[in-house]
């Protein structure tokens, strides 16, 4: 009988303890959920702000792309005009070279490195040992291609405007 009473008291106290824990646990869970919700709302607000910022950056990039496309269109029109005249007409203002098929000169990276923006056509030809192939010309601008000694498509593209080196680029020169 004593055992039965101990089991009943033990079971009752266990049930009472579980009830108390569940009541306390529900308060903690409810309070915790409210804190988590506000933290999530703050994160969402932060992400929305970042999205707006990225949208502004995207608009700026679209404007820059539109400007570059307009410049490209203008240059393409000039190249087409040169193509219609045969691409062999001398440049009117400034000496940008003969704008011909070139003399087959091959260049190295060391020669390319010696070129500086603002150099005259004569100075560039002296450094490179000859004229490259004219890729395009417009008004007072000519763009030349020089093949590299390394082979495998190595080359340099050099642009003159008004008889002066405007820009240069290379790929694979050694």
N, C-alpha and C positions, 0 to 999 in steps of 0.2 A: 503494500500500500504506500509505503514511504517512497518507493521508487516511482510509482505512478504519479504521486503528487509532485515529485521533483521534475518528472518529465513534463507534466502539465504546466508547472510554473516556468520551467525552462522554455517551453514552446511559446507560452504567453509573452514572456519577456523578449523572446526573439522576435515575435510578430510586432510587439510594441516598438522595439528598436528599429526594425525595418520601416515601420510607418513613420517614425520620427526622422529617419534619414531621408526617406523619400520626400517628406515635406521640406526639409532643409535643402535638399538637392534641387527641388523645383525652383526655389527662390534664387539659388545661385545660377542655375541654367538660364532663368529669365533675365536676370541682371546681366549675365555674360553675353547673352544674345543682343541686348540693347547696345552694349559697348562695341561689339563686333559690327553691328549695323552702322553705327556712326563712323567707325574706322573705314568700313567699306565705302560709305558715302563720300568720305574725304578722298579716298583713292580714286573713285569714279570722277569726282570733280577735277582732280589733278590730271587724270587721263584726258578728260574733255578739254582742258586747257591746252595740253600738249597737242591734241588733235587740231585745235584752232590755230596754234602756232605753225604747225606743219602745213596747214592749208594756206596760210599767208606766205610761207616759204615757197610753196608750190606755185602760187600766183606770180611771185617774183621770178621764178625759174621759167614759167611760161612766157613772161614778157621778154626775158633775155633770149629765149629760144626764138621768139618771133622776130626780134631784132637781128639775130644771127641769120635766120632764114632770109630776111630781106636783103642783108649784105650778100649772102650766097646767090640769091636771085640776080642781084645787080652784077656780081662778078660773072655769073653764067652768061648773062646777056652780053657782056664785054667779050667773053671767050667766043661766043657764037658769032659776034660781029667780026672778030679776028679771023675765025674759020671761013667766013664768007669771002674775005679778001685774000684768002690763000695762006694766011699766017706768016707771010714772008715780008710784009711791009715794014720798013724801018720805023723806029719810034721817033715821034716828032720832037719832043722836048727832052733834052738830056741824052747822053750816049749810053744806051743800055746793052750794047753789043749788037751783033749782026742778026740775032734772032733766027738763026738758021738751024740746020740739022746737027751742028757741032762738028768737032774734029776727032771724036772718038777717044778723048783723053780719059784715063782712069785715075781716080784720086784715092788718097789714103786718109785715115782719120787724123793723122798729124797735120796734113795740109788743111783739112777742114777746120781744125782747131785754130789755125792762124788767121782765119777770116774773122773780121770784126764789122759789125753794123756801121755803115757810113763810109766804108771803103769804096773807092772808085772801081768801075768795071775793069780798067787797065790793071789796077793793083791785084784784083781777084784773079784775073787771067794769068798774071805773072806768077802768083802763088800756086795756082792749080795746073799751070802748064798748058792751058788752052781753054776753048769754049765748050760748054756742055750743049746738050740738045735743048732747044727752046720748046717748052711745053705750051706756053700761052703768052700772049702779049696784048696789052690794052693801053691806049693813049701813051702815057710815059712809063709804062711798067712792063717788065719781061720776067718770066719765070723759067729758069733753066734746070735741067736734070743732069747730074754728073754720075756716071757709073763708078762703082768702087772696085778696087783691085782685089777685094776679098771674094768676089763672085757671089753666087747664091742670092742675087737680087740686091746686094749692097748698093746704096746710092745716097746722093745728097741732092736736095732741092734748094735752089738759091734764087731769091727774088731781088730784082733791081728796080728802083723807082727814081726817075730823074738822074740816071747815071750813077747812083749810089746803092750800095748793098742795103736792102731793106730788112730782109730776114733770111734765115738759113735753118735747115733741118736735115737730119741724116738718119739712116737706118742701116746697121750692120757694117759700117766702115771699120776697118782695122788698120 
